[in-house]
Amino acid sequence: MHVPPTNPAAPTAPHRRRRSKALGFAALAVSLLMAFPTARSAFGDETEEVPGGGDLGPNVLVFDPSTPDIQGKVDEIFKKQESAQFGSDRYALMFKPGTYNDINAQIGFYTSIAGLGLNPDDTTFNGDVTVDAGWFDGNATQNFWRSAENLALDPVNGTNRWAVSQAAPFRRMHVKGGLNLAPDGYGWASGGYIADSKIDGQVGPYSQQQWYTRDSSVGGWGNGVWNMTFSGVEGAPAQSFPEPPYTTLDTTPVSREKPFLHLDGDAYKVFVPAKRTNARGTSWADGTPEGESIPLDQFYVVKPGATAQTINAAVRQGLHLLFTPGVYHVDEPIEIDRANTVALGLGLATIIPDNGVTAIKVGDVDGVKLAGLLVDAGPVNSSVLVEVGPEGSSGDHAANPTSLQDVFVRIGGAGPGKATTSIVVNSDDTIIDHTWVWRADHGEGVGWETNRADYGVHVKGDDVLATGLFVEHFNKYDVRWSGENGKTIFFQNEKAYDAPNQAAIQNGDIKGYAGYKVDDSVTTHEGWGMGSYCFFDVDPTIRQQHGFQAPVKPGVKFHDLLVVSLGGKGQYDHVINDTGSPTSGDTTVPSQVVSFP
C-alpha cells in the first residue's frame, strides 16, 4: 500500500498521518514591560515619537567564533524546543561572519538559525545544521516552524540532514556536500522548501512525499515520491512527470528573495534583495547580491509587550518593523499602508489577533515585504487574518510587487482558533513565496466546528504569483482563485481529515470542495506541480469529486496534477473537474493528470 522511493536502499514512503497526543498548550510568556514609549500620551491626544533601532532582545542569541561553549548554548535551546510543538518560546540563533568548527546545531520548533554576513560563505560551519525526528519516533511529518538561512556548511560526514515538513524553509544556504531530507531511519516526511541555495553534492529526498526548490543550484537529485517541483534550479532533473514525478521549469517568472539581518562592521542592517525576472540559480553566485541595506535605526525593533497602536504609530512615522522572537497579541490590525515597508520576523515571531480582528492589513501600495511571521488565529472568529490590499484594490504593482515570504497561518493546535478566511490577496502582482496555511488536524482546540475555518487562501488580485503554496485541512475551499492571470508553481494540499460525513462537505451537487478552485469567470490561469490528498479518518467512506476545479478555457492550463488517497481513507472520483481516473481501494497510489485541458 506504500509508494517506494526510487532509491531501493531506502524504505517505502507510507501514507501520512499526523494524529498525535496533544503536547499541551504552554502559557504565553509575554512580558508586560516595554522598552519604548507608548504611541499616545496619558491624555490620548498626543503621539510620542517611536524610536528606531536598539537591542534585539533576550531571545536573539548572537555568537562569534570566540564565544565560549557555543555547542552547549545551542544544545540548551534544542533541549527546550525539540518537542515543543505548540509552546510559546521563540529563538533566533545568529552567527557573526567567521568560521565555526565542530558545530552540530540541532534545530527544534520555533528556532531560526542564520549567518550575519552579506553572503552565505561569510559564515562557515565546519559542521552541521540538523533536523531529525527522534522526538517523534523517527516520523518527520510534524517537524514544522523552524528555519536555516545564510550559512555555509561543510558537513562532518559529507552530508547534512534536514528532515522537515511544512513551514521549515532552507534559504540562502551553501552546503559543501550533500543534503539528506529524510530522518534517520528514513521514516515518513512530508514536504519542504529550498530557495536561493547551493548544494554542491546530491540532494536525497528519500521518503519526502513532495518538495519545492526555487532559484538554486544542486549537484544532483536522488529520487521522487509523488511531487518534486523545481523552478530556476541549476542541476535540477529534467521534466519527466509522472515517472519519475519531476516538474521542472527552467526559470522562475518573478522572484525576490526574503529580507535578512546582517552586519556591516558592527552595525546591524536589513538587506532587501532586488526583484528578479526569469531567475535561475542563486542571487549571490556572482558576489554581492543586488538590493539595498537598511540600517537598523530605520526599524522599530518590536519586542513582546508591544501594542498594535505603537506598531502602527511606528509605521506611520516612517519606520520599518523588525519583530524579535516572541508572541504578540494585537487588539487592532497591524496596518502597513506605506510603500516599501519591510515587516520582518525573527525566530517565527507570532501574532495573535484578539476579539476577532484582522491581524495584518497591507494597503494597495508598492513593494511591502512581509516575511518570517506566524499568524495564529484567536478563539474569537476573525473574518480574515491577513489581508493584502483592501477590497477592490486596482493599483499596478508589476514593477514593485508586495511579497509574502515564510508567512505562515495556523488555526487551532495551540488552542482554540477560528477564522473564516486565512489570507485574502486583493492587490495585483503580489508574490506569495512559501506559505503554509494550516487548519490544525492535531493539538489543542481541534474539531470540525471547534477550529472552524472555511477558506485558506483567496486570491482576488490579478497577476498574482504563488511559488511554494502549502494549504491544508480547511472546511471548504483550501484555495480559491478569482483574479486573472494567476500562476502557481507547486501546491501541496490535504483536505480536512475530520469531516464527519459526506453531507458535511457537500458543495451543492458536487461531492466536496476542491482543494484548489479557479472561478468560472477567470479566463487565464496556469499551475505546475500540484497535489491534493485526502485522509478522511472519521468517515473513510467519504468521496471527494475532485482535488481541482477550473473552467475549461484555452487560457486556463494545468501541468502535472495529482490526487492521492492516503491509506484508502476516503477517495477522489477525479483529479480535476471530471477528468482523471479515481483513486481506489486502500493503496496509497496517486492518480495523475499530466496536463489540463
C-alpha positions as CSV (number, residue, x, y, z in Angstrom):
1,M,0.0,0.0,0.0
2,H,3.0,2.3,0.1
3,V,4.9,4.1,-2.6
4,P,8.6,3.3,-2.6
5,P,11.2,5.9,-3.3
6,T,13.4,5.4,-6.4
7,N,16.4,4.6,-4.2
8,P,15.8,0.9,-3.4
9,A,18.0,1.1,-0.3
10,A,15.6,3.4,1.3
11,P,12.4,2.2,2.9
12,T,9.0,2.9,1.4
13,A,7.1,6.2,1.9
14,P,3.9,5.3,3.7
15,H,0.8,7.3,3.9
16,R,1.0,10.4,6.1
17,R,-1.0,10.6,9.3
18,R,-0.3,13.3,11.8
19,R,-2.7,12.5,14.7
20,S,-0.8,12.6,18.0
21,K,-1.5,13.1,21.6
22,A,-1.7,16.8,22.4
23,L,1.5,18.2,23.6
24,G,-0.2,20.8,25.7
25,F,-0.6,24.4,25.5
26,A,2.1,26.3,27.4
27,A,1.1,29.6,29.0
28,L,2.2,32.5,26.9
29,A,5.3,34.1,28.4
30,V,4.6,37.6,27.3
31,S,6.3,40.5,29.1
32,L,4.2,43.4,30.1
33,L,7.1,45.8,30.1
34,M,8.0,47.9,27.1
35,A,11.4,49.3,26.2
36,F,9.8,52.0,24.1
37,P,7.5,54.9,24.7
38,T,3.8,54.5,24.0
39,A,2.2,55.9,20.9
40,R,-0.2,58.1,22.9
41,S,0.2,60.3,25.9
42,A,-1.7,59.7,29.1
43,F,-4.4,62.1,27.8
44,G,-4.7,60.1,24.5
45,D,-4.4,63.2,22.3
46,E,-0.7,63.4,21.5
47,T,1.6,61.0,19.8
48,E,5.1,60.4,21.0
49,E,7.9,59.5,18.6
50,V,8.7,55.8,18.4
51,P,12.5,55.4,18.4
52,G,14.2,53.2,15.8
53,G,17.0,50.7,16.5
54,G,18.0,49.3,19.8
55,D,19.0,45.8,21.0
56,L,17.5,42.6,19.6
57,G,16.1,41.3,22.9
58,P,16.9,38.3,25.0
59,N,15.7,35.6,22.6
60,V,18.1,36.6,19.8
61,L,21.4,34.9,20.7
62,V,24.4,36.3,18.8
63,F,27.6,34.3,18.5
64,D,31.0,35.0,17.1
65,P,33.8,32.4,16.7
66,S,35.3,33.3,20.1
67,T,32.1,32.8,22.0
68,P,32.7,30.2,24.7
69,D,30.7,26.9,24.7
70,I,28.7,27.6,21.5
71,Q,27.7,24.0,21.3
72,G,26.4,24.0,24.9
73,K,24.2,27.0,24.3
74,V,22.8,25.7,21.1
75,D,22.1,22.3,22.7
76,E,20.3,24.1,25.6
77,I,17.9,25.7,23.2
78,F,17.3,22.5,21.3
79,K,16.6,20.6,24.5
80,K,13.8,23.1,25.3
81,Q,12.4,23.3,21.7
82,E,12.9,19.7,20.4
83,S,9.3,18.6,21.1
84,A,7.7,22.0,22.0
85,Q,5.3,21.9,19.0
86,F,2.8,24.2,20.5
87,G,5.0,26.0,23.0
88,S,5.4,29.8,23.4
89,D,9.2,30.2,23.4
90,R,10.8,31.6,20.2
91,Y,14.5,31.8,19.4
92,A,16.9,33.2,16.7
93,L,20.5,31.9,16.7
94,M,22.6,34.4,14.8
95,F,26.2,33.9,13.9
96,K,28.6,36.7,13.0
97,P,30.9,36.2,10.0
98,G,33.7,33.8,10.6
99,T,34.5,30.1,10.8
100,Y,33.0,27.9,13.4
101,N,34.5,24.4,14.0
102,D,32.9,21.2,15.3
103,I,29.4,22.6,15.5
104,N,26.2,20.4,15.2
105,A,23.3,22.8,15.6
106,Q,20.2,20.8,16.1
107,I,17.1,22.9,15.3
108,G,13.8,22.4,17.1
109,F,10.5,24.2,17.0
110,Y,10.3,28.0,16.7
111,T,14.0,28.2,16.2
112,S,15.8,30.0,13.4
113,I,19.5,29.8,12.7
114,A,21.2,32.3,10.4
115,G,24.5,33.8,9.5
116,L,25.0,37.6,9.7
117,G,27.2,38.0,6.6
118,L,26.0,39.6,3.4
119,N,26.8,36.2,1.6
120,P,26.3,32.7,2.9
121,D,30.1,31.9,2.6
122,D,30.8,34.8,5.0
123,T,29.7,32.5,7.9
124,T,31.0,28.9,7.6
125,F,30.3,25.9,9.9
126,N,32.7,23.1,9.8
127,G,29.8,21.1,11.0
128,D,26.1,20.6,10.6
129,V,22.7,22.2,11.0
130,T,20.5,19.3,11.7
131,V,16.8,18.5,11.9
132,D,15.9,14.9,12.8
133,A,12.8,13.2,14.2
134,G,13.9,11.3,17.3
135,W,11.3,13.2,19.4
136,F,8.5,11.6,17.3
137,D,9.9,8.1,16.9
138,G,11.5,8.8,13.5
139,N,8.5,10.4,11.9
140,A,9.3,13.8,10.4
141,T,5.8,14.8,9.3
142,Q,5.4,17.2,12.3
143,N,8.8,18.9,12.0
144,F,7.3,22.3,11.4
145,W,8.1,26.0,12.2
146,R,11.9,26.4,12.0
147,S,14.4,27.7,9.5
148,A,18.0,27.9,8.4
149,E,19.4,30.9,6.4
150,N,22.5,32.5,5.1
151,L,25.1,29.9,6.2
152,A,27.8,27.8,4.6
153,L,28.0,24.2,5.9
154,D,30.9,21.8,5.5
155,P,29.2,18.7,6.9
156,V,31.2,16.4,9.1
157,N,30.3,13.2,7.3
158,G,29.8,14.9,3.9
159,T,26.0,15.2,4.1
160,N,23.8,17.5,6.1
161,R,20.4,16.2,7.4
162,W,17.4,18.5,7.1
163,A,14.4,16.2,7.7
164,V,11.5,18.7,7.8
165,S,7.9,19.1,6.6
166,Q,5.9,22.3,6.2
167,A,6.9,25.8,7.4
168,A,10.6,25.0,7.6
169,P,12.4,27.0,4.9
170,F,16.0,26.3,3.9
171,R,17.1,29.7,2.3
172,R,20.3,31.2,1.1
173,M,22.4,28.2,2.2
174,H,25.6,26.8,0.8
175,V,26.1,23.1,1.6
176,K,29.6,22.0,0.7
177,G,28.5,18.4,0.3
178,G,25.2,16.6,0.1
179,L,21.8,17.2,1.7
180,N,19.6,14.4,3.2
181,L,15.9,15.4,3.5
182,A,14.8,12.2,5.4
183,P,15.0,11.4,9.1
184,D,17.4,8.9,10.5
185,G,15.9,5.5,9.6
186,Y,14.2,7.0,6.5
187,G,10.8,7.4,8.3
188,W,8.0,9.5,6.9
189,A,8.4,13.1,5.8
190,S,6.0,15.4,4.1
191,G,7.2,18.3,2.1
192,G,9.5,21.3,2.2
193,Y,11.1,24.2,0.5
194,I,14.6,25.3,-0.6
195,A,15.3,28.7,-2.2
196,D,18.4,30.7,-3.2
197,S,20.7,27.9,-2.1
198,K,23.7,26.0,-3.4
199,I,24.1,22.3,-2.6
200,D,27.4,21.1,-4.1
201,G,26.5,17.4,-3.8
202,Q,23.4,15.4,-4.2
203,V,20.0,16.2,-2.6
204,G,18.5,12.9,-1.3
205,P,14.7,13.3,-0.7
206,Y,14.2,9.5,0.1
207,S,10.8,9.4,1.8
208,Q,9.9,13.0,1.2
209,Q,6.5,12.9,-0.4
210,Q,6.8,16.3,-2.1
211,W,9.3,19.2,-2.3
212,Y,9.7,22.6,-4.0
213,T,13.1,24.1,-4.9
214,R,13.4,27.6,-6.4
215,D,16.3,29.6,-7.8
216,S,19.1,27.4,-6.6
217,S,21.9,25.1,-7.7
218,V,22.1,21.4,-6.9
219,G,24.8,18.8,-7.7
220,G,22.1,16.2,-8.3
221,W,18.7,15.0,-7.1
222,G,18.2,11.5,-5.8
223,N,14.6,10.4,-6.3
224,G,11.0,11.4,-6.2
225,V,7.9,10.0,-4.5
226,W,4.8,12.0,-5.5
227,N,5.6,15.6,-6.5
228,M,9.1,17.1,-6.8
229,T,8.9,20.6,-8.4
230,F,11.8,22.9,-9.5
231,S,11.9,26.4,-11.0
232,G,15.1,28.2,-11.9
233,V,17.3,25.4,-10.4
234,E,20.7,24.7,-12.0
235,G,21.3,20.9,-11.9
236,A,17.6,20.0,-11.5
237,P,16.4,16.8,-13.1
238,A,14.7,17.0,-16.5
239,Q,10.9,17.3,-16.8
240,S,9.5,13.8,-16.5
241,F,6.2,13.8,-14.6
242,P,4.7,11.4,-13.7
243,E,7.6,8.8,-13.8
244,P,9.6,10.0,-12.0
245,P,7.4,12.8,-10.7
246,Y,9.6,15.8,-11.7
247,T,8.1,19.1,-12.7
248,T,10.9,21.4,-13.9
249,L,10.7,25.0,-15.1
250,D,14.0,26.5,-16.4
251,T,13.3,29.8,-14.7
252,T,11.0,31.4,-12.1
253,P,8.9,34.1,-13.7
254,V,9.3,36.7,-10.9
255,S,11.0,36.3,-7.6
256,R,12.5,38.4,-4.8
257,E,14.5,36.8,-2.0
258,K,13.5,37.2,1.6
259,P,15.0,40.2,3.5
260,F,17.6,39.3,6.1
261,L,19.5,40.8,9.0
262,H,23.3,41.2,8.5
263,L,26.2,43.1,10.0
264,D,28.0,45.9,8.3
265,G,31.1,46.2,10.5
266,D,29.5,46.4,13.9
267,A,26.2,47.9,12.6
268,Y,23.1,45.8,12.1
269,K,21.3,46.3,8.8
270,V,18.5,44.5,6.9
271,F,19.3,43.6,3.4
272,V,16.3,43.7,1.0
273,P,17.1,41.8,-2.2
274,A,16.0,43.2,-5.6
275,K,13.3,41.7,-7.7
276,R,14.4,39.2,-10.3
277,T,12.7,38.3,-13.5
278,N,13.1,34.8,-15.1
279,A,15.7,34.0,-12.5
280,R,17.9,30.9,-12.5
281,G,20.4,30.0,-9.9
282,T,21.2,31.8,-6.6
283,S,21.1,35.6,-6.2
284,W,24.6,35.6,-4.7
285,A,26.5,33.4,-7.1
286,D,28.4,36.4,-8.6
287,G,29.3,38.1,-5.4
288,T,27.3,40.9,-3.7
289,P,23.6,40.4,-4.4
290,E,21.5,43.2,-5.9
291,G,19.4,45.1,-3.4
292,E,19.7,47.6,-0.6
293,S,20.7,47.5,3.0
294,I,18.6,49.5,5.5
295,P,20.2,50.5,8.8
296,L,18.5,49.1,12.0
297,D,17.8,52.6,13.2
298,Q,15.2,52.8,10.5
299,F,13.3,49.9,12.1
300,Y,11.1,49.8,15.1
301,V,12.5,46.8,16.9
302,V,9.3,45.2,18.2
303,K,9.5,43.3,21.5
304,P,6.9,41.2,23.4
305,G,4.5,43.6,25.1
306,A,4.4,46.0,22.2
307,T,0.9,47.0,21.2
308,A,-0.7,47.3,17.8
309,Q,-1.1,51.0,18.5
310,T,2.6,51.5,18.9
311,I,3.5,49.3,15.9
312,N,1.1,51.3,13.7
313,A,2.5,54.6,15.0
314,A,6.0,53.4,14.1
315,V,4.8,52.6,10.5
316,R,3.1,56.0,10.2
317,Q,6.2,57.6,11.4
318,G,8.2,56.0,8.5
319,L,9.9,53.1,10.3
320,H,10.1,49.5,9.1
321,L,9.3,46.7,11.5
322,L,11.6,44.0,12.9
323,F,9.7,41.6,15.2
324,T,12.0,39.9,17.7
325,P,11.2,36.3,18.7
326,G,8.1,36.3,20.8
327,V,4.3,36.1,20.8
328,Y,2.3,39.3,20.2
329,H,-1.4,39.8,20.9
330,V,-3.0,42.6,18.9
331,D,-6.4,44.2,19.6
332,E,-6.5,46.0,16.3
333,P,-4.9,45.3,12.9
334,I,-1.3,46.0,12.2
335,E,-1.7,48.3,9.3
336,I,1.0,48.8,6.7
337,D,-0.1,51.4,4.2
338,R,3.3,52.9,3.3
339,A,5.1,51.7,0.1
340,N,8.3,49.6,0.5
341,T,7.8,48.9,4.2
342,V,9.6,45.8,5.5
343,A,8.0,43.8,8.2
344,L,10.4,41.0,9.1
345,G,10.0,38.5,11.9
346,L,12.9,36.7,13.7
347,G,12.5,33.3,15.3
348,L,9.0,32.6,14.0
349,A,7.6,35.8,15.7
350,T,3.9,35.1,16.2
351,I,0.9,37.4,16.0
352,I,-2.4,36.5,17.6
353,P,-5.4,38.7,16.9
354,D,-7.7,39.3,19.8
355,N,-11.5,39.8,19.7
356,G,-11.8,38.7,16.0
357,V,-9.8,41.5,14.4
358,T,-7.6,41.0,11.3
359,A,-4.0,40.5,12.3
360,I,-2.3,42.3,9.4
361,K,-3.7,44.6,6.8
362,V,-1.5,45.8,3.9
363,G,-2.5,48.8,1.8
364,D,-2.7,48.8,-2.0
365,V,0.8,50.2,-2.3
366,D,4.1,49.2,-3.9
367,G,6.7,46.9,-2.5
368,V,5.7,45.9,1.0
369,K,7.7,42.9,2.3
370,L,6.1,40.7,4.9
371,A,8.4,37.9,5.9
372,G,9.1,35.4,8.7
373,L,5.8,35.7,10.6
374,L,3.4,33.2,12.1
375,V,-0.2,34.4,12.5
376,D,-2.1,32.3,15.0
377,A,-5.9,32.6,15.0
378,G,-7.6,33.6,18.3
379,P,-10.6,32.0,19.9
380,V,-13.0,34.7,18.5
381,N,-13.6,34.2,14.8
382,S,-11.7,36.6,12.5
383,S,-13.3,37.2,9.1
384,V,-9.7,37.5,7.7
385,L,-6.4,37.0,9.3
386,V,-4.0,38.6,6.7
387,E,-5.3,41.0,4.1
388,V,-3.1,42.2,1.2
389,G,-4.8,45.3,-0.2
390,P,-8.3,46.4,0.6
391,E,-11.3,45.0,-1.3
392,G,-11.4,46.5,-4.8
393,S,-7.7,47.2,-5.0
394,S,-6.6,48.2,-8.5
395,G,-3.1,49.6,-8.4
396,D,-0.5,48.3,-10.8
397,H,2.4,46.9,-8.9
398,A,4.2,45.0,-11.6
399,A,7.4,47.0,-11.3
400,N,7.5,46.6,-7.5
401,P,5.2,44.0,-6.1
402,T,4.3,43.3,-2.5
403,S,5.7,39.9,-1.3
404,L,4.8,37.4,1.4
405,Q,7.7,35.1,2.3
406,D,7.6,32.5,5.0
407,V,4.3,33.9,6.2
408,F,2.5,31.1,8.0
409,V,-1.0,30.9,9.3
410,R,-2.4,28.5,11.9
411,I,-6.0,27.9,13.1
412,G,-6.1,25.7,16.2
413,G,-3.4,23.4,17.5
414,A,-2.0,25.8,20.1
415,G,-5.5,26.3,21.5
416,P,-9.0,27.2,20.1
417,G,-8.8,29.4,17.0
418,K,-11.3,30.4,14.2
419,A,-11.1,32.4,11.0
420,T,-13.4,32.5,8.0
421,T,-10.5,33.1,5.6
422,S,-6.9,33.0,6.5
423,I,-5.3,35.1,3.7
424,V,-7.0,37.4,1.2
425,V,-4.9,38.9,-1.6
426,N,-6.6,41.8,-3.3
427,S,-3.6,43.6,-4.6
428,D,-2.4,42.9,-8.1
429,D,1.0,41.4,-8.8
430,T,1.6,40.1,-5.3
431,I,4.2,37.4,-4.8
432,I,3.3,34.6,-2.4
433,D,6.6,32.9,-1.8
434,H,6.4,29.9,0.5
435,T,3.4,29.9,2.9
436,W,1.9,27.2,5.0
437,V,-1.7,27.9,5.8
438,W,-2.9,25.3,8.2
439,R,-6.2,24.4,9.9
440,A,-4.8,22.2,12.6
441,D,-5.5,18.4,12.5
442,H,-3.9,17.7,15.9
443,G,-3.1,19.6,19.1
444,E,-5.5,21.5,21.3
445,G,-8.7,23.2,20.2
446,V,-9.2,20.9,17.2
447,G,-12.6,19.7,15.8
448,W,-14.8,20.2,12.8
449,E,-16.5,23.2,14.4
450,T,-14.0,23.9,17.2
451,N,-11.4,25.4,14.9
452,R,-13.8,26.2,12.0
453,A,-12.0,27.8,9.1
454,D,-13.8,27.7,5.8
455,Y,-11.2,29.1,3.4
456,G,-7.4,29.1,3.4
457,V,-6.2,31.5,0.7
458,H,-8.5,33.6,-1.5
459,V,-6.7,35.5,-4.4
460,K,-8.8,38.3,-5.9
461,G,-6.0,40.4,-7.4
462,D,-4.7,40.0,-10.9
463,D,-1.3,38.8,-12.0
464,V,-0.6,37.1,-8.6
465,L,2.2,34.5,-8.5
466,A,2.5,31.8,-5.8
467,T,5.7,29.8,-5.5
468,G,5.5,27.1,-2.9
469,L,1.9,27.1,-1.8
470,F,1.1,24.8,1.1
471,V,-2.6,24.9,2.3
472,E,-4.3,22.2,4.3
473,H,-7.5,21.0,6.1
474,F,-10.0,23.8,5.5
475,N,-13.7,23.2,5.9
476,K,-14.5,24.3,2.4
477,Y,-12.0,25.6,-0.3
478,D,-8.4,25.5,0.7
479,V,-7.5,27.8,-2.2
480,R,-9.9,29.9,-4.3
481,W,-8.6,32.0,-7.1
482,S,-10.8,34.8,-8.5
483,G,-8.1,37.1,-10.1
484,E,-7.0,37.0,-13.7
485,N,-3.6,35.7,-14.9
486,G,-2.7,33.9,-11.7
487,K,0.2,31.4,-11.6
488,T,1.1,28.8,-9.0
489,I,4.3,26.8,-9.1
490,F,4.0,23.9,-6.6
491,F,0.9,23.3,-4.5
492,Q,0.6,20.9,-1.6
493,N,-2.8,20.2,0.0
494,E,-4.7,17.9,2.3
495,K,-8.4,18.0,2.6
496,A,-9.8,18.2,6.2
497,Y,-9.2,14.9,7.9
498,D,-12.1,15.4,10.4
499,A,-15.1,15.8,8.1
500,P,-17.8,14.0,10.0
501,N,-19.7,12.6,7.0
502,Q,-20.4,13.1,3.3
503,A,-23.2,15.6,3.9
504,A,-20.8,17.9,5.9
505,I,-18.7,18.6,2.8
506,Q,-21.4,18.6,0.2
507,N,-21.0,21.6,-2.2
508,G,-24.3,21.9,-4.0
509,D,-24.4,19.0,-6.4
510,I,-20.6,18.5,-6.1
511,K,-19.1,16.0,-3.6
512,G,-16.8,18.1,-1.6
513,Y,-15.0,21.4,-2.0
514,A,-11.9,21.3,-4.3
515,G,-8.5,21.8,-2.7
516,Y,-7.8,24.4,-5.4
517,K,-10.6,26.2,-7.3
518,V,-10.4,28.7,-10.1
519,D,-13.5,30.7,-10.5
520,D,-15.7,30.2,-13.6
521,S,-15.2,33.9,-14.5
522,V,-11.4,33.5,-14.9
523,T,-10.0,33.3,-18.5
524,T,-6.3,32.9,-17.8
525,H,-4.6,30.9,-15.1
526,E,-1.7,28.4,-15.0
527,G,-0.3,25.9,-12.5
528,W,2.5,23.5,-12.3
529,G,3.3,20.6,-9.9
530,M,0.2,20.5,-7.8
531,G,-1.1,17.8,-5.5
532,S,-4.2,17.3,-3.3
533,Y,-4.5,14.4,-0.8
534,C,-7.4,13.1,1.3
535,F,-7.4,11.2,4.6
536,F,-11.0,11.1,5.9
537,D,-10.3,9.2,9.1
538,V,-13.6,10.0,10.8
539,D,-15.7,8.7,7.9
540,P,-13.5,6.7,5.4
541,T,-16.5,6.2,3.1
542,I,-16.4,9.9,2.0
543,R,-15.8,10.6,-1.7
544,Q,-14.3,13.8,-2.9
545,Q,-15.4,14.6,-6.5
546,H,-12.0,16.1,-7.4
547,G,-9.0,17.8,-6.0
548,F,-9.1,20.7,-8.5
549,Q,-11.9,22.7,-10.1
550,A,-11.4,25.1,-13.0
551,P,-13.2,26.5,-16.1
552,V,-12.4,24.7,-19.4
553,K,-11.0,27.6,-21.4
554,P,-7.9,27.9,-23.6
555,G,-6.2,30.3,-21.2
556,V,-6.6,28.0,-18.1
557,K,-3.8,25.5,-18.0
558,F,-2.5,23.0,-15.5
559,H,0.6,20.8,-15.7
560,D,1.4,17.8,-13.6
561,L,-1.6,17.4,-11.3
562,L,-2.2,14.5,-8.9
563,V,-4.5,13.4,-6.2
564,V,-3.8,10.7,-3.5
565,S,-5.9,8.8,-1.1
566,L,-3.8,8.3,2.0
567,G,-4.2,4.7,3.1
568,G,-7.6,4.4,1.4
569,K,-9.3,6.8,4.0
570,G,-11.7,8.4,1.5
571,Q,-11.4,8.5,-2.2
572,Y,-11.3,11.0,-5.1
573,D,-13.5,10.4,-8.1
574,H,-11.3,12.5,-10.4
575,V,-8.3,14.7,-10.4
576,I,-9.7,18.0,-11.9
577,N,-13.4,18.6,-12.8
578,D,-14.4,15.2,-14.3
579,T,-11.0,14.5,-15.7
580,G,-8.6,11.9,-14.4
581,S,-9.0,8.4,-13.0
582,P,-10.3,7.8,-9.5
583,T,-8.2,6.7,-6.6
584,S,-9.2,3.3,-5.4
585,G,-9.0,0.8,-2.6
586,D,-6.6,1.1,0.3
587,T,-3.4,1.7,-1.8
588,T,-1.6,4.9,-1.4
589,V,-1.0,5.4,-5.2
590,P,-1.5,8.8,-6.8
591,S,-3.9,9.3,-9.7
592,Q,-2.3,11.8,-12.1
593,V,-3.1,14.2,-14.9
594,V,0.0,15.3,-16.8
595,S,-1.8,18.4,-18.3
596,F,-5.2,20.0,-18.4
597,P,-7.1,20.6,-20.6
